[in-house]
């Protein structure tokens, strides 16, 4: 188990490096259609075969991996920052902002995540580029996914505000801003890191679900969700079609291993 | 009872306020979203300019939010939930037709997920073999790593029971919490003493462990309803089951504002009601135990 975390981090790092390296390789493209090779089985030239339009499935998977990992990470970072700002401010300062934030968080958490995402994602414009739709999807995940981390950060900030060391610091005449900067924020860092790492797999799974419902990036841009749509066609259910599902499951597993066990407990 | 009445009134007030806020926010979100003014039908070449103009006029009726809400609340007070723009049917009728399907899927999912989680969590906690507990934990984690939509389509394609998909998605999430709760309960000194004195497993479970973990279990049951509905959306959409989840997807894709507002109100009301009921039962349990 001790080796689990570094091994998981190494797997995730390798996945990201391979996808970045593939993007720099000349001639490799996720959208190029080999018209003479539609729906081929795996071969030396096409390790995962081609789809019904003749596109190299391996290249598409590699590109989707890079996009999903980078964008899910960016969305998780944005959501954590939003949570840190809103939750930290409400928890530390309390007052009207805290009273306003509490029911807002209740409302956002009471609505099923998938329902909210579906409603919001479907309302984006129809005539935008595939890349813009992909970025908008993850931006939406960040905008709707900050509530759960904010609740944890709010509780953490409140606990720290009422802690003995904060009381002693105030009694010693330490100013509010210094207390926040030097004591509260550094003590909130582990909570924020845990929330960041927890958010990434949640966002990856959300994008995969949205993609399967046809609400992620538009064609020809590949994402894990878009590639998983091939599973909907029972006539082409061959082992290579499951490669995307395997990569998604592997990456989520790795994120779960990277997250310290005590952070995922009740 | 005297103390409970103001609390009940307060909770009902909070419930109503949250539901109204949910409706207003969804309406506002739909209205300000950049795609609101685009109707899929406008891109359909079969419609001529006059048809497109009438589609735009239809949409313009919902453009101003305040008149929309005023009309909507007046009609809702009379029991009229409005008309669906995309289905051209009364929303109340659509929901009445589809609610039993979703209720069935959710009930089967929650019951199945909890039964499976409980059946695996208990031996994982009681069994002293770390390998056994670890294997079950790993199985739950692997299932959790698969997107629910992918799980749904795989079960559907291989002819499995589609109503069991929600249970399969719910089980690992419930299992994780349940195992931790049971572990915490079983490590309490009085339970260790009871086990050392040779009290039966069932007696320890039903008389000591479950009552101790009941408040958290009830809170988890409330959350399960929200998770089950969230899972029902891709399951119904991909497996072509005519439920509320599929209606939500179709309404979202067709930008059907009245349906989305009503569904948000219903979903908010139901999830808040579930949580409040379980909170109440848990609070009552705490009072009784005290």
Interface residues (C-beta under 8 A of the other chain):
Chain A: X103 X106 X107 X110 X111 X112 X113 X114 X115 X118 X119 X120 X121 X122 X123 X124 X125 X126 X127 X201 X205 X208 X209 X212 X213 X215 X225 X228 X231 X232 X234 X237 X245 X248 X249 X250 X252 X253 X256 X264 X265 X266
Chain B: X14 X17 X18 X21 X22 X25 X26 X29 X30 X33 X34 X35 X36 X38 X40 X43 X141 X142 X144 X145 X146 X147 X148 X149 X150 X153 X154 X157 X176 X177 X180 X181 X184 X216 X226 X227 X229 X230 X231 X233 X234 X237 X238 X248 X249 X252 X253 X255 X260 X263 X264 X267 X268 X271 X272 X275
